[in-house]
Amino acid sequence: MLANNSFSLETDGYSFLYRLVDIFIIITTFVIAALSYGIEFSQDYFTLIISTLLIYAYLSESMQLYRSWRVGKFSKMILLLSCIVSLTFMCLSAILFIFKLGDSFSRVVIVGWFFSAFILLISWRVVTKVIKSNRRKSGRNNQDIAIIGLTKSGYQLYDEIEQHFELGFRFAGFYDDRQPDRMTGLPINLLEGNIDKAIDLAKAGRIQKLYICLPMVAEKRIAEIIKKTGDTTVDVFIIPDFMLKNLMQARIGSVGSIDTISVFESPLNGMKHFYKRTFDIIFSAVAITALSPLLIAISIAIMLNSKGAVIFKQDRYGLDGRKIKVWKFRSMTVVENASVVTQATKGDARITSVGRFLRRTSLDELPQFFNVLFGDMSVVGPRPHAVAHNEEYRSLVSYYMLRHKVVPGITGWAQINGWRGETDTLDKMEKRVEFDLAYIRNWSLMWDFKIVFMTIFKGFVGKNAY
């Protein structure tokens, strides 16, 4: 999955149970930590617990921790939980610092409390994951699903279900009104009947989920199916084709009294732009201040290692395709800013010894916090490419230039998912663009927080960076 908001909310009792157990763990671990260090339970500590629960609850709901993870990767859920616990700790620390309350509480107790709570929050999820997986593997806690439309997208869905038993889905067949000769290259042996038969199964309660995998040109047929399933209690989903997928996040607007749908438009307008820009200013200012000793040390190392400027500025495309100057620590003996740019490759002789380390750890990107502060870049967004690369790939990769409907970033959704570094094949660039567009379609401030957090563990050092 590309986007973190593609999962439906949990509709059964598990959601309530997770919330209840999380609250129990947070309170219990505090009591144990306080008793272990002989801390007397006071009104201040009671306020501390309530504040922590409110922050944790707000972040958990905002970042959809309690959504159904039946179709999500368990590792992503653990990563999201880690992000929420860390942000809760940082928010609480900031509150204590701003209001000068640090001396009122034991730092050892707070750190021990958060660490033990974090371990238990993960542990109990691991236990429930194992229990659920074993039940589903043995055929329990499964949901019967039917797929309407023996199409390419329908078969992809079927293949996903068959490969992942932990999803808890039991396949009840394909249902399609078309003749078999119109399903060339698809497994017609999996066809169980026509669409009316699938609807009859739904009415009889023999399937719990119905997936419609028809192209949008079959609009009338889809509308008819949805109307008929309105007489059932089955969950109905549409697997979008390309056109529908691109319209799902479209904004409804108007020109006078005429309604419009924005197909290509920046999603960061109004208050969304204000929130993101405020975050960028605060984060970049804090980062520059905190990292200033490191910035000075790197500058000295570059000067001692090779001749040339410490900082080099390269033309890149920014918001709406406007050229910007992106700052980086110089990592090469030769600096290019021409119509033809040769990407760095493994063992590239142009890279200095200090530069190799900087590129490997992404420390060469640190000066871009100044770009963020000045408004040319954002902390999170699609990575800006050299102008020459843009001109090359915009004609090869569909919707490539839509990356520039938002401000480019220091880190991004594509980078933390492994699509960083050299793009020596068209496929690599297509995957990078795919992840960038997913980020743009599904942007939220909480997702930016998540990407920043994930960058700390996954984005700084990568096998594709050299």
C-alpha positions as CSV (number, residue, x, y, z in Angstrom):
1,M,0.0,0.0,0.0
2,L,1.3,3.5,-0.8
3,A,-0.8,5.6,1.5
4,N,-1.4,5.4,5.2
5,N,-5.1,6.4,5.1
6,S,-6.3,3.7,2.8
7,F,-7.5,1.5,5.6
8,S,-11.0,1.4,6.9
9,L,-11.8,2.0,10.6
10,E,-12.2,-1.0,12.8
11,T,-15.9,-1.9,13.1
12,D,-15.8,-4.6,15.7
13,G,-14.9,-4.8,19.4
14,Y,-11.2,-5.0,18.8
15,S,-11.0,-1.2,18.4
16,F,-12.5,-0.6,21.8
17,L,-10.4,-3.3,23.3
18,Y,-7.1,-1.8,22.0
19,R,-8.0,1.6,23.4
20,L,-8.9,0.1,26.8
21,V,-5.8,-2.0,27.1
22,D,-3.5,0.9,26.0
23,I,-5.0,3.1,28.7
24,F,-4.5,0.3,31.3
25,I,-0.9,-0.2,30.2
26,I,0.0,3.5,30.4
27,I,-1.5,3.9,33.9
28,T,-0.1,0.7,35.2
29,T,3.4,1.2,34.0
30,F,3.4,4.7,35.6
31,V,2.3,3.3,39.0
32,I,5.0,0.6,38.8
33,A,7.7,3.1,37.9
34,A,6.6,5.5,40.7
35,L,6.5,2.7,43.3
36,S,9.9,1.3,42.1
37,Y,11.5,4.7,42.9
38,G,9.5,5.5,46.0
39,I,7.7,8.4,44.4
40,E,4.6,9.7,46.3
41,F,1.5,9.9,44.1
42,S,0.5,13.6,44.2
43,Q,-1.9,15.9,42.4
44,D,1.0,16.9,40.0
45,Y,1.6,13.3,38.9
46,F,-2.2,12.7,38.5
47,T,-2.2,15.8,36.1
48,L,0.8,14.3,34.4
49,I,-0.9,11.0,33.7
50,I,-4.1,12.7,32.4
51,S,-2.1,15.0,30.2
52,T,-0.2,12.0,28.8
53,L,-3.4,10.1,28.1
54,L,-4.9,13.0,26.3
55,I,-1.9,13.6,24.1
56,Y,-1.6,9.9,23.4
57,A,-5.3,9.6,22.6
58,Y,-5.2,12.6,20.3
59,L,-2.2,11.4,18.3
60,S,-3.6,7.8,18.2
61,E,-6.9,9.0,16.8
62,S,-5.4,11.5,14.4
63,M,-2.9,9.0,13.0
64,Q,-5.6,6.2,12.9
65,L,-3.7,3.8,15.1
66,Y,-7.0,2.0,15.9
67,R,-8.1,1.4,12.3
68,S,-8.4,-2.1,11.1
69,W,-5.0,-3.6,10.3
70,R,-6.4,-6.7,8.7
71,V,-5.2,-5.5,5.4
72,G,-2.1,-3.5,6.7
73,K,1.4,-4.6,7.4
74,F,2.0,-5.3,11.1
75,S,5.5,-3.7,10.9
76,K,3.9,-0.4,9.8
77,M,1.5,-0.5,12.7
78,I,4.5,-1.0,15.1
79,L,6.3,1.8,13.4
80,L,3.2,4.1,13.7
81,L,2.9,3.2,17.4
82,S,6.6,4.0,17.9
83,C,6.0,7.4,16.3
84,I,3.0,8.1,18.5
85,V,4.8,7.2,21.7
86,S,7.9,9.3,20.8
87,L,5.7,12.3,19.8
88,T,3.8,11.9,23.1
89,F,7.1,11.9,25.0
90,M,8.4,15.0,23.1
91,C,5.1,16.9,23.6
92,L,5.1,16.1,27.3
93,S,8.8,17.2,27.6
94,A,8.1,20.4,25.7
95,I,5.2,21.2,28.1
96,L,7.4,20.6,31.1
97,F,10.1,22.7,29.7
98,I,7.9,25.6,28.6
99,F,6.1,25.9,31.9
100,K,9.3,25.2,33.9
101,L,7.8,22.1,35.6
102,G,10.8,19.8,35.1
103,D,11.9,20.0,38.7
104,S,8.5,18.9,39.9
105,F,8.9,15.4,38.5
106,S,11.5,12.6,38.6
107,R,13.1,12.4,35.2
108,V,14.1,8.8,35.9
109,V,10.5,7.8,36.6
110,I,9.2,9.5,33.4
111,V,11.9,7.9,31.2
112,G,11.3,4.5,32.9
113,W,7.6,4.9,32.6
114,F,7.6,5.7,28.8
115,F,10.2,3.0,28.1
116,S,8.2,0.2,29.9
117,A,4.9,1.4,28.5
118,F,6.4,1.3,25.0
119,I,7.6,-2.2,25.4
120,L,4.3,-3.4,26.8
121,L,2.2,-1.6,24.1
122,I,4.3,-3.4,21.5
123,S,4.3,-6.8,23.3
124,W,0.6,-7.1,23.7
125,R,0.1,-6.3,20.0
126,V,2.6,-9.0,19.1
127,V,0.6,-11.5,21.3
128,T,-2.7,-10.6,19.7
129,K,-1.2,-10.7,16.2
130,V,0.0,-14.2,16.8
131,I,-3.3,-15.3,18.2
132,K,-5.3,-13.8,15.3
133,S,-2.9,-15.3,12.7
134,N,-3.2,-18.7,14.2
135,R,-7.0,-18.5,14.3
136,R,-7.1,-17.3,10.7
137,K,-4.7,-20.0,9.6
138,S,-7.0,-22.6,11.1
139,G,-10.0,-21.2,9.3
140,R,-11.5,-19.1,12.1
141,N,-12.1,-15.4,12.3
142,N,-12.2,-15.3,8.5
143,Q,-14.5,-13.3,6.2
144,D,-16.0,-14.7,3.0
145,I,-15.5,-12.3,0.0
146,A,-16.7,-12.3,-3.5
147,I,-15.2,-10.4,-6.4
148,I,-17.4,-8.9,-9.2
149,G,-15.5,-8.7,-12.4
150,L,-12.9,-11.1,-13.6
151,T,-10.6,-8.3,-14.7
152,K,-6.9,-7.5,-14.2
153,S,-7.5,-5.5,-11.1
154,G,-9.9,-8.2,-9.8
155,Y,-7.2,-10.9,-10.3
156,Q,-4.6,-8.7,-8.6
157,L,-6.9,-8.5,-5.6
158,Y,-7.5,-12.3,-5.6
159,D,-3.7,-12.9,-5.8
160,E,-3.1,-10.6,-2.8
161,I,-5.7,-12.5,-0.8
162,E,-4.3,-15.9,-1.7
163,Q,-0.8,-14.9,-0.7
164,H,-1.7,-13.4,2.7
165,F,-3.8,-15.7,4.8
166,E,-3.2,-13.4,7.8
167,L,-5.7,-11.0,6.1
168,G,-8.4,-13.3,7.2
169,F,-10.2,-13.5,3.9
170,R,-11.8,-16.6,2.4
171,F,-12.3,-16.3,-1.4
172,A,-15.8,-17.2,-2.6
173,G,-15.2,-16.8,-6.3
174,F,-15.4,-14.4,-9.2
175,Y,-18.8,-13.3,-10.6
176,D,-19.1,-11.8,-14.1
177,D,-21.8,-11.4,-16.7
178,R,-19.4,-11.3,-19.7
179,Q,-18.7,-14.3,-21.9
180,P,-15.5,-16.2,-21.2
181,D,-14.0,-15.2,-24.6
182,R,-13.8,-11.6,-23.2
183,M,-11.6,-12.7,-20.3
184,T,-8.5,-13.7,-22.3
185,G,-5.5,-14.5,-20.1
186,L,-7.5,-14.7,-16.9
187,P,-8.4,-17.8,-14.9
188,I,-12.0,-18.5,-15.9
189,N,-12.0,-21.6,-13.8
190,L,-12.4,-19.3,-10.8
191,L,-15.6,-18.0,-12.2
192,E,-18.5,-19.1,-10.0
193,G,-21.4,-17.5,-11.8
194,N,-23.0,-14.2,-12.9
195,I,-23.4,-11.0,-10.9
196,D,-26.9,-11.8,-9.7
197,K,-25.6,-14.9,-8.1
198,A,-23.1,-12.9,-6.0
199,I,-25.9,-10.6,-4.9
200,D,-28.0,-13.6,-3.9
201,L,-25.1,-14.8,-1.8
202,A,-24.9,-11.4,-0.1
203,K,-28.7,-11.4,0.6
204,A,-28.3,-14.9,2.1
205,G,-25.5,-13.7,4.4
206,R,-23.0,-16.1,2.9
207,I,-20.5,-13.4,2.0
208,Q,-19.4,-10.5,4.2
209,K,-17.5,-8.4,1.7
210,L,-18.1,-7.7,-2.0
211,Y,-15.5,-6.1,-4.2
212,I,-16.5,-4.5,-7.5
213,C,-13.6,-4.6,-10.0
214,L,-15.2,-3.2,-13.1
215,P,-13.8,-0.4,-15.2
216,M,-15.5,3.0,-14.7
217,V,-16.9,2.9,-18.3
218,A,-19.3,0.4,-16.8
219,E,-20.8,3.2,-14.7
220,K,-24.4,2.2,-15.2
221,R,-23.7,-1.5,-14.3
222,I,-21.8,-0.5,-11.2
223,A,-24.7,1.8,-10.1
224,E,-27.1,-1.0,-10.6
225,I,-25.0,-3.4,-8.5
226,I,-24.7,-0.9,-5.7
227,K,-28.5,-0.3,-5.7
228,K,-29.1,-4.1,-5.5
229,T,-26.6,-4.6,-2.7
230,G,-28.5,-1.8,-0.7
231,D,-30.9,-4.6,0.1
232,T,-28.2,-6.5,1.9
233,T,-25.9,-6.0,4.9
234,V,-22.7,-6.9,2.9
235,D,-19.8,-4.5,2.9
236,V,-19.3,-3.2,-0.6
237,F,-16.0,-1.9,-2.0
238,I,-15.0,-0.6,-5.4
239,I,-11.4,-1.3,-6.6
240,P,-10.7,1.9,-8.5
241,D,-9.2,2.0,-12.0
242,F,-6.7,4.7,-12.8
243,M,-9.2,7.5,-13.5
244,L,-11.2,7.0,-10.3
245,K,-8.1,6.7,-8.2
246,N,-6.9,10.1,-9.4
247,L,-10.3,11.7,-8.8
248,M,-10.8,10.3,-5.2
249,Q,-8.7,13.1,-3.7
250,A,-10.1,15.8,-6.1
251,R,-11.4,19.0,-4.6
252,I,-14.8,20.2,-5.5
253,G,-14.9,23.9,-6.5
254,S,-16.9,26.3,-8.7
255,V,-16.6,28.9,-11.3
256,G,-19.6,31.2,-10.6
257,S,-22.5,28.8,-10.3
258,I,-20.8,26.0,-12.3
259,D,-19.3,23.2,-10.2
260,T,-15.8,22.0,-11.0
261,I,-13.6,19.1,-10.0
262,S,-9.9,19.8,-9.7
263,V,-7.9,17.0,-11.4
264,F,-4.5,18.7,-11.2
265,E,-4.2,21.2,-8.4
266,S,-2.0,21.7,-5.3
267,P,-3.7,20.0,-2.3
268,L,-1.9,22.4,0.1
269,N,-4.1,25.4,0.0
270,G,-5.7,27.6,2.7
271,M,-5.1,26.4,6.2
272,K,-3.3,23.3,5.0
273,H,-0.6,25.5,3.6
274,F,-0.5,27.5,6.8
275,Y,-0.1,24.4,9.0
276,K,2.7,23.0,6.8
277,R,4.6,26.3,6.5
278,T,4.4,26.9,10.2
279,F,5.8,23.4,10.9
280,D,8.6,24.0,8.3
281,I,9.6,27.3,9.9
282,I,9.7,25.9,13.4
283,F,11.4,22.6,12.5
284,S,14.1,24.2,10.3
285,A,14.9,26.9,12.8
286,V,15.3,24.4,15.6
287,A,17.3,22.0,13.4
288,I,19.7,24.7,12.3
289,T,20.3,25.9,15.9
290,A,20.7,22.3,17.3
291,L,22.9,21.2,14.4
292,S,25.1,24.3,14.2
293,P,28.1,22.5,15.8
294,L,27.8,19.7,13.3
295,L,27.4,22.1,10.4
296,I,30.6,23.9,11.4
297,A,32.5,20.6,11.8
298,I,31.4,19.3,8.4
299,S,32.4,22.6,6.8
300,I,35.9,22.4,8.3
301,A,36.3,18.7,7.2
302,I,35.3,19.7,3.6
303,M,37.8,22.5,3.5
304,L,40.6,20.3,4.8
305,N,39.7,17.4,2.5
306,S,39.7,19.2,-0.9
307,K,39.8,22.6,-2.6
308,G,36.6,24.4,-3.5
309,A,33.6,25.9,-1.9
310,V,32.0,24.3,1.2
311,I,28.5,24.8,-0.1
312,F,27.4,24.3,-3.7
313,K,24.1,25.5,-5.1
314,Q,22.3,23.6,-7.9
315,D,19.3,24.6,-10.0
316,R,16.3,22.4,-9.3
317,Y,12.6,22.7,-10.0
318,G,10.5,23.9,-7.1
319,L,6.8,24.6,-6.6
320,D,4.9,24.8,-9.9
321,G,8.1,24.1,-11.8
322,R,9.9,27.3,-10.9
323,K,13.6,27.1,-10.6
324,I,15.2,27.3,-7.1
325,K,18.7,27.1,-5.9
326,V,19.1,24.0,-3.6
327,W,22.0,24.1,-1.1
328,K,24.2,21.1,-0.3
329,F,27.5,20.4,1.2
330,R,30.0,19.9,-1.6
331,S,30.8,16.2,-1.9
332,M,32.6,16.1,-5.3
333,T,35.7,17.5,-6.8
334,V,33.6,18.5,-9.9
335,V,30.4,20.3,-9.5
336,E,27.8,20.2,-12.3
337,N,25.0,22.6,-13.0
338,A,24.6,22.2,-16.8
339,S,22.1,20.9,-19.3
340,V,23.5,17.4,-18.9
341,V,24.1,16.0,-15.4
342,T,25.8,12.7,-14.7
343,Q,24.3,11.0,-11.6
344,A,26.7,9.8,-8.9
345,T,27.3,6.1,-9.2
346,K,28.9,3.5,-7.0
347,G,32.7,4.1,-6.8
348,D,32.4,7.4,-8.6
349,A,35.9,9.0,-8.8
350,R,34.5,12.5,-8.5
351,I,33.3,11.9,-4.9
352,T,35.8,13.0,-2.2
353,S,36.5,10.8,0.8
354,V,34.6,13.2,3.1
355,G,31.9,13.5,0.5
356,R,31.4,9.8,0.3
357,F,30.6,9.7,4.0
358,L,28.3,12.7,3.8
359,R,26.3,11.3,0.9
360,R,26.0,7.8,2.5
361,T,24.6,9.3,5.6
362,S,22.7,12.1,3.8
363,L,24.5,14.7,5.9
364,D,25.3,16.6,2.6
365,E,21.6,17.5,2.6
366,L,21.7,19.4,5.9
367,P,22.1,22.9,4.4
368,Q,18.7,22.5,2.8
369,F,17.2,23.4,6.2
370,F,18.1,27.0,5.1
371,N,16.1,26.3,1.9
372,V,13.2,25.3,4.1
373,L,13.5,28.4,6.3
374,F,13.6,30.6,3.2
375,G,10.5,28.9,1.8
376,D,12.0,27.2,-1.3
377,M,11.7,23.8,0.2
378,S,9.8,21.9,2.9
379,V,11.0,19.4,5.5
380,V,8.8,16.7,3.8
381,G,7.9,16.5,0.1
382,P,9.1,15.0,-3.2
383,R,12.8,15.3,-3.6
384,P,13.9,17.9,-6.1
385,H,15.7,16.6,-9.1
386,A,18.4,18.3,-11.2
387,V,16.8,20.4,-14.0
388,A,18.4,18.1,-16.6
389,H,16.8,15.0,-15.1
390,N,13.4,16.7,-15.0
391,E,13.6,17.5,-18.7
392,E,14.6,14.0,-19.4
393,Y,12.0,12.1,-17.4
394,R,9.0,14.4,-17.8
395,S,8.5,13.0,-21.3
396,L,9.1,9.4,-20.2
397,V,7.1,9.1,-16.9
398,S,3.4,9.9,-16.9
399,Y,2.4,12.7,-14.5
400,Y,6.0,13.3,-13.6
401,M,5.6,17.0,-13.3
402,L,2.7,16.7,-10.8
403,R,5.5,16.2,-8.2
404,H,5.9,19.9,-8.4
405,K,2.3,20.7,-7.3
406,V,3.8,20.9,-3.8
407,V,7.1,22.3,-2.4
408,P,10.0,19.8,-2.7
409,G,11.3,18.3,0.5
410,I,14.5,17.2,2.3
411,T,12.9,13.8,2.9
412,G,9.8,12.1,1.5
413,W,7.6,9.1,1.3
414,A,9.5,7.7,-1.6
415,Q,12.9,8.0,0.2
416,I,11.9,6.2,3.3
417,N,10.4,3.4,1.2
418,G,13.8,2.8,-0.5
419,W,13.4,4.8,-3.7
420,R,16.3,7.2,-3.2
421,G,19.7,7.5,-4.7
422,E,20.6,6.7,-8.3
423,T,17.8,6.2,-10.8
424,D,19.6,4.2,-13.4
425,T,16.5,2.6,-14.8
426,L,13.1,4.0,-15.9
427,D,11.4,1.6,-13.5
428,K,13.1,3.2,-10.5
429,M,12.1,6.7,-11.5
430,E,8.5,5.5,-12.1
431,K,8.3,4.0,-8.6
432,R,9.7,7.1,-7.1
433,V,7.1,9.2,-8.8
434,E,4.4,6.7,-7.8
435,F,5.2,7.2,-4.1
436,D,5.6,11.0,-4.5
437,L,2.1,11.3,-6.0
438,A,0.7,9.0,-3.3
439,Y,2.1,11.4,-0.7
440,I,0.6,14.4,-2.5
441,R,-2.9,12.8,-2.8
442,N,-3.0,11.8,0.8
443,W,-1.1,14.6,2.6
444,S,-1.7,15.4,6.2
445,L,0.4,17.1,8.9
446,M,0.4,13.9,10.9
447,W,1.8,12.0,7.9
448,D,4.6,14.6,7.7
449,F,5.4,13.8,11.4
450,K,5.4,10.1,10.6
451,I,7.8,10.5,7.7
452,V,10.2,12.6,9.7
453,F,10.2,10.0,12.4
454,M,10.7,7.2,9.9
455,T,13.5,9.1,8.3
456,I,15.5,8.9,11.5
457,F,15.5,5.1,11.3
458,K,15.3,4.4,7.6
459,G,16.0,7.5,5.5
460,F,19.4,8.8,6.5
461,V,21.5,5.8,5.5
462,G,20.6,3.8,2.5
463,K,22.2,1.2,0.2
464,N,21.3,3.3,-2.9
465,A,23.0,6.5,-1.6
466,Y,26.6,7.0,-2.8
